[in-house]
Amino acid sequence: MSSARHLAACVVAGLVVGALVWSAWIGVPHSWRLMRSQHTVYSGLTRTQRDQAFIDAIPLRVDIFDFWRAWLRPGDRYWIQIPDEAFSANADKKLVVRSVAHLYLLPAIEATSLRNANVVLSWDADPGLLHLHYSEQYRAGLQLIFVSRIDRGG
């Protein structure tokens, strides 16, 4: 490598390191203040209360996730049946519900397809429209909120 190229590489590396140091100098104090304030707000809550506060802040209905969670078993593979609806400028309701469910419904996991699921979780949707046979089905009152365990015949 020529000395000019070596010098240019050193200058670029120095600028990158300088930019990283400047970014840390500006951003880290703000991040620490934010984390301390969040710790103050949430440290007195139980794990369940923190999880529910997260859902409330989105905002979504926590009672639906609690209903689903009550009927799921560890190792279940669920499929979420929800109509396509707008939620915000950045995401539809299905994406937001699925994202929250990934964390809130653990240790159950979302199946990659309906064919790979053993449970259907329905939100404002009728699981009967999927034309599957269910071994168990639980409904949240008169709402179209269901947990339906798929009967795979074996």
NORNORPE-V121942 format. One record per residue. N is the residue number from 0. RES is the residue in one letter. PSI is psi in whole degrees, 0 to 359 (none if undefined). NEAR is the number of other C-alpha atoms within 10 Angstrom. D_LAST is the distance of its C-alpha to the last C-alpha in Angstrom with 2 decimals. Layout:
BEGIN
((N	RES	PSI	NEAR	D_LAST) (N	RES	PSI	NEAR	D_LAST))
END
This chain:
BEGIN
((0	M	135	6	68.04) (1	S	158	7	71.27) (2	S	328	8	72.72) (3	A	318	9	72.35) (4	R	320	10	68.64) (5	H	316	11	68.24) (6	L	316	12	70.15) (7	A	319	12	68.06) (8	A	319	12	64.82) (9	C	320	12	66.22) (10	V	314	12	67.28) (11	V	315	12	63.86) (12	A	319	12	62.15) (13	G	319	12	64.64) (14	L	320	12	63.96) (15	V	313	12	60.20) (16	V	318	12	60.71) (17	G	317	12	63.17) (18	A	320	12	60.73) (19	L	316	12	58.03) (20	V	316	12	60.53) (21	W	316	11	61.72) (22	S	316	11	58.18) (23	A	318	13	57.41) (24	W	321	11	60.78) (25	I	316	11	60.07) (26	G	327	11	56.32) (27	V	315	11	55.62) (28	P	320	11	57.79) (29	H	317	12	56.12) (30	S	318	12	52.65) (31	W	319	11	53.71) (32	R	316	11	55.18) (33	L	315	12	52.00) (34	M	320	12	49.80) (35	R	318	11	52.21) (36	S	321	12	52.19) (37	Q	321	11	48.38) (38	H	318	11	48.25) (39	T	318	10	50.76) (40	V	317	11	48.72) (41	Y	350	13	45.27) (42	S	332	11	46.07) (43	G	356	10	46.36) (44	L	153	11	42.93) (45	T	169	10	39.73) (46	R	315	11	36.88) (47	T	317	11	35.11) (48	Q	322	12	38.42) (49	R	317	15	38.99) (50	D	316	15	35.57) (51	Q	325	18	36.31) (52	A	322	15	39.83) (53	F	315	15	38.49) (54	I	318	18	36.40) (55	D	324	12	39.38) (56	A	342	8	41.66) (57	I	311	11	39.72) (58	P	137	11	39.63) (59	L	167	17	36.14) (60	R	113	12	34.86) (61	V	326	15	33.73) (62	D	329	11	32.27) (63	I	316	16	29.45) (64	F	322	20	28.50) (65	D	319	14	28.85) (66	F	311	17	26.56) (67	W	313	24	23.84) (68	R	323	18	24.47) (69	A	330	11	24.25) (70	W	353	15	20.62) (71	L	153	21	19.34) (72	R	153	13	18.16) (73	P	136	10	19.30) (74	G	351	11	17.19) (75	D	147	18	15.82) (76	R	112	20	16.31) (77	Y	156	27	17.95) (78	W	130	23	19.43) (79	I	122	22	22.68) (80	Q	113	20	23.52) (81	I	137	20	27.29) (82	P	153	14	30.01) (83	D	117	10	32.50) (84	E	151	11	35.51) (85	A	148	12	38.51) (86	F	314	15	38.80) (87	S	181	9	41.78) (88	A	342	6	43.97) (89	N	343	8	41.85) (90	A	154	11	38.21) (91	D	168	14	36.04) (92	K	321	16	34.06) (93	K	316	17	30.67) (94	L	317	16	32.00) (95	V	314	16	33.53) (96	V	315	19	30.52) (97	R	320	17	28.22) (98	S	316	12	30.91) (99	V	318	16	31.25) (100	A	325	20	27.51) (101	H	323	13	27.33) (102	L	313	12	29.57) (103	Y	331	20	29.10) (104	L	5	21	25.31) (105	L	143	15	25.12) (106	P	4	15	23.26) (107	A	152	19	20.56) (108	I	153	18	21.09) (109	E	133	23	21.27) (110	A	152	17	18.89) (111	T	339	11	20.90) (112	S	165	11	19.36) (113	L	325	17	17.19) (114	R	330	8	14.74) (115	N	0	12	14.47) (116	A	154	19	14.27) (117	N	357	19	11.84) (118	V	139	28	14.80) (119	V	126	25	17.57) (120	L	119	25	21.00) (121	S	137	21	23.43) (122	W	113	21	27.22) (123	D	39	12	29.35) (124	A	149	17	26.59) (125	D	115	15	24.41) (126	P	342	22	20.66) (127	G	336	10	20.59) (128	L	349	7	22.48) (129	L	350	11	19.57) (130	H	46	7	17.95) (131	L	163	14	14.42) (132	H	136	14	12.33) (133	Y	138	18	12.39) (134	S	331	12	11.04) (135	E	148	11	14.38) (136	Q	133	15	17.60) (137	Y	135	14	20.94) (138	R	141	14	24.19) (139	A	89	13	27.48) (140	G	226	8	29.91) (141	L	359	6	30.90) (142	Q	159	11	30.42) (143	L	60	14	27.89) (144	I	116	23	26.30) (145	F	155	26	22.57) (146	V	117	26	19.68) (147	S	117	26	16.48) (148	R	123	22	13.04) (149	I	131	18	10.81) (150	D	107	13	7.78) (151	R	4	11	5.70) (152	G	25	7	3.76) (153	G	none	3	0.00))
END
